[in-house]
Amino acid sequence: MLKGINPLLNADVLQALRAMGHGDDLIIADTNFPSDSVAKQTVLGKLLRIDAPAAEVAKAVLSLYPLDSFVNDAAARMEIVGKPNEIPPVQKEVQKEIDAAEGKGWPMISIERYAFYERAKKAYCVIQTGERRFYGCFAFRKGVIPPDAE
């Protein structure tokens, strides 16, 4: 355990978050996402795990991980097949964590299912969660921390 660091963030996840640079993507995936096969195609090349609900994982990650303020797709969700504008409870919960972490409303864009898979394959890494609800899949693009920030 470390002071000030969410205990869900294990050593492998912390190492990946630290290694990532501006513009790198992080995928937070539910239990149904093909996480292992997709993770093998990422920069890191291996699957990371945090066995907790998606919103708890997002909160933990976003406690350390800045979102990219230079693009409009820094936070994204997998859209429901055939219902692209519907936002299920799991996505509403993660949206609240994004807004809290950023201190303002920060809307997620929606990405069609197969386009999401393609974005995930190009990501730095994939974290598979213990989220069992459908469409608990998210992409976060890393931003920057200014020199005067703590």
Summary of the structure (lengths in Angstrom):
residues: 150
radius of gyration: 14.1
end to end distance: 20.6
largest distance: 45.4
contacts: 461
relative contact order: 0.30
helix: 31%
strand: 19%
